[in-house]
């Protein structure tokens, strides 16, 4: 985890350099809930506020001297974003544009970008001030309201395209664009719903938290494109190994994945986890930088609970996360359950 104090100190020093008498502006820049960035004349990020860190998944230190279009947009939008940011002249001009932001975890959010060219001279340099406001939910409910309004004036055939648009927007807000799995938002909602309103006959629910071992080393060795391809392969394995229609497979964040298995007992959860490990071992995604084995492996924390005894999803996640931590601590490539532990190979 990065040192936020050091990041704030670095940001403070930069602001002191640019705005020696603007303490209020500095405070607002760092404290607002919108994405706030300042770019140099080459489009490289020099200041990045905590809200931008939260929404993008990148720290201020990581984005220093990189361009927004190389990090926060998918391949289709990256070209448009580069043109957009580059089109701002070195005069006090500004523009607005709606464009989807792709976070580090793969989640896409619709953002209203405001980009301002600023003649904030410091040794001849000029800057671009960028703000971004998440309007995903706002757009969804606006389209939904418009659809209901139109319902009074048009027949059902005319309303269907609007309903399809609403469904597509809702699906976009719940899908991880890299893996096509559900994203963290859908996972959180689904787990809480399953615990509070289980299907008839479901006495238990199981949760698997999965983390790819030594994945940072994999990215460092092979590059982020190879890392993305590996995550897509792993996502396909997870989907194949949880084939029931009621199972929820989600990208939890970065190289972490989560599976909700309604009605599954401990043995059922371990069976799914073992199938995942078997298939990952079979395809052998080469990882010469791993200190353990020369291919990618995964650690899994599993927990099963009686739905009548636990209605708080945070507690179930905490228990599964603790099992995942134990799996990592005991050497990785392990399935660790609250009731049972199995090293992939031999471990009890």
N, C-alpha and C positions, 0 to 999 in steps of 0.2 A: 504494500500500500504506500502511496506517495506521501511525502511530508507536506501537508497542506500549508503549514506555517511557512515553509520555505517557498512554496509557490506564491503565497500572498506577499511575502517579503520581496520576491522577484518582481511581481506585478507592481507593488508599491514603489520600488526603485524606478521602474519604467515610467510610472505616472509622475513621480517626482521630477524626472528628467524632462517630461513633456509638459506637465502642468504644475509648475512649482507652487502656484497659489490657488490650486483647485482641489482642496481636500473633499469638499462636498461631492464634486463630480466623481472623484475616485471612489468614494463610498457607494454612490449610486451604481456605478459600473459593476462593482463586485457584488452588491447585495440584491439586485433585481432578479426576478424569476425568469427573465428572458435570456436567450443566448446573447452574449455580448463578446465581440471580438474586435480587435484593432489589427489591421494588416499594414505592412509596409508597402512601398510603391511597386514591389514585385509580387504582391499578393500573398506574402508569407505572414503567418500569424505571429504577432509579437506580444499580444495580450489576450487572455482567455479567462472568462469569469467562471465561478463555481457552478452556476446553472448550466453553462455550456459543457462543463465536465460531466455533470449528472446526465444530461440528455444525450450526449454523444458517446459516453463511456471512455473518453480519452482524458488524461490528465493534462494540465497546462504545460508541464514539462515535456510531455510526449509530442505535443503539437507545435512546439516552438520551431519556427523557421520552416514549417511545412505549409502547403496551400490547402484551403478548405475543400476544393474540388477533388483533391487526391485522397481525402479521408472520409468525407461525410456524404458522399453521393454514390449511387450505383452507377454502373458503366454507362447506362443510357443518359442519366442526368449529368454526369461528370463534364461532358463536353459543353452542355448548355450552361452549367454553373461556371465553368472557366470563362466562357464568353461573357457571361453576366458580370462577373467580378472584374474582368479585364476591361469592360466597356465603360466603367466609371472613369471619367476624365479626371485630371488633376486639379479641377476647379471644384467649387462647392456645389456639385450636382448630386442628385439622389434618385433612386428608383425603388419600386416594390415588386416582388415576384413571389408567387406561391410555388414551392418546389419541395418534393419529398426528401427528408433527411434520413440517411441510413446510419444507424448507430453501430458501435463496435460489436454489439451482440447480434446484429442483423435485423433488429426491429426498425420498421419504417414509420415515420411520423410526418404528417403534412405540416409544413412550416411556412409562415409568411415572413419572407426575408425583406429587410429594409437595409439598403446599402447606400452609404453617403461618402462622397469624396470630400476630403477635408484638407485645407491648406494649413496644416499644423506644422509649420516649418521648424526643423531642428537640423541645422547644418545643411539646409537645402532639401531635406527629405520631405515627402508628403505621405499622408496616411489615408486608409479607407476604414471607416467605422461601420461595423456590421451588427445588426440585431436580428434575432429570429424568434418568432412567437409560435408555439405549438397550437395549431388550429384544427387538429384531427377531429377531436370530439365536437368542436364548434361546427365544422363543416358537415359532419354526420347528422347532427340534430337539425341543422338548418335545412339540409336536403329532405330529412324526414318530415319536418314541418311543412315544407313546400309541397311534398307529396300529398299530405293530408289536405292541404288547402286546395290543391288541384282536383282532389277527389270530388269536391262539390261541383266542379265545372266540367269534368270530363268523364268518359266512360272508363271501365276497367282496362280495356285494351290500351288506352292512351296512358294509363297510370303505370302499367307494367314496367316500361323502361326506367321510370324513376325508382320503382321498388328494386329492380335489378341493380341500379346504381347504388342504392343504399346498402344492399347486401354486399356488393363488391367493396365498398368503402369500409364496411364493418369487417369483412374478411381481411382486407389490407391491414387494418389496425390490429388484427389478432394473429397475423402470420409473419414468420421470420422469412425475409426475402431470400436469404442465402440458401437455407435448407428446405424451405417450404413446409417446415413443421410449425406447430403453434408457437407463439412467442410467450414471453414471461407474463404479459398482461393476461392472456387467455388462461395460462396455467394457474395463476393466482385466483382468477374468478371461478374456474372449473373446480379446483380443489375445495374452495370454501363452499361452493354449491353442493358438491357431492357429500361433504361432511354434514351439512345442515339438512339436505333433502336427499338421502340415499334412495336408490331404486328399491322397489319392493323386493324383499328377499336378500338384499345385500347386507350382511351382518358385519363385514369387514371391508377395509380398503387398504391397499398397499401402495407405498411410494418408493420409487427408486431414484436416487440422485447419482448421476454418472459424471465422472470427470476424466478427460483424456490425460494420460500420464505424460509428463515432460513435453507438453505441447508448445510451450514458449521456446524450448530448445529446437523443436521441429520447425517452427516459423523462422527462427534465427538462421537455421541451417539451409532450409529449402526455399524460404520466401513466403510471403502472405498468399500468393496465388495458389501455391501448392498446399498451403494450410487450409485455404477455403475448400479446395477439392477434397482434401482428407475429411473435413467436417461434413461435406455433402455425402461422402461414402458412409461415414459413421451414422449419419441421420437415416440413410436408407436401411442400414442394418437394424436400427432401433425400430423403424416402422415395420419391417418384415418380422421381427421377433415379438411384436405385440399386435396380433392380427384381429383381436376382438374389436367390434365396432365401438364398444364403450370405453376402451383404453384411450388415454390421452398421452401423446408424445410431444414434448416441447423442448425447444432450445432455451435453457434456463439462463444462459449468458456466457459469451465467449466460447470456451471449449467444454462447458457444462451443459448437460441435458437432464431432463426429468421425465419420468413415466408415472402416471397415475393409473392404478389398476383396481377399479371398483370391484368389490366382491372377491378379490383374490386373497387367499390366506398366505401364511408365511412360505409354505412349500410352493405355492403357485408363483409367488414373487421371485423366489430363488430359481425356479425353473426358467422364467423369462430372463433373469439376469445371467444365468449360465448359458442360455442360448445366445445372448449378445456376445459374451466372452468367446464362445466357440466360433461364432462367425467372424469376429474380429481377428481371432488367431488364424482362421482359415485363409482370409484374404491377404494377411500379412502386408500392411502398408509400411514400407521400409522406413526405418528411423535409425540411421547410423549414429545419431547424436545421443541416443538413449543410453544411460549408464547401466540399464538392466538387461533388456533384450533388444535385438536390432530391428524391431518393428513397433508400431504403435500399440499400446495397451490401454486399458481403462480400469479405473477403480470405481466400485459401486457401493453406495450405502443404501441399505434396504430397511424399511420399517413397515410393520403391519399393525393396524389398530382396529379395535371394535368401534364402529361408527356410533354406537350408543354411548360410548364413554368419552369421546373426544369430538368437540365441535369447532375447535380453534385450529385453523390450518397452520398458523405460525408455529404451534407446538409440534405438529407432525413434521413440518419442514425442519425444525430445530433438531428433532430426533434423527431424522435421516441425514442431515448435515453432520451430526456428531459421528454417525456410523461411517460416513465418507471420510471424515478426518481420521478416524481410527484405521481405515483401510490404507490411507496414505502413510500414516505413521508406521504401520506394520510392513511396509515394503512395496506398496502399490500392486497393481494387477490382482486385486483382491475384491471379493464380494464379502462385505461385512454387514451382518444383520443384527438387529437388536436381540434376536433370539438365537442366532446361529452365525458362525463365521466360516467361510471357505476360501482358502487361497486358490487362485486359478492354477490348478496342478494339485498340490496336496497341502492342506492347512486346516486345522481344526482348533 
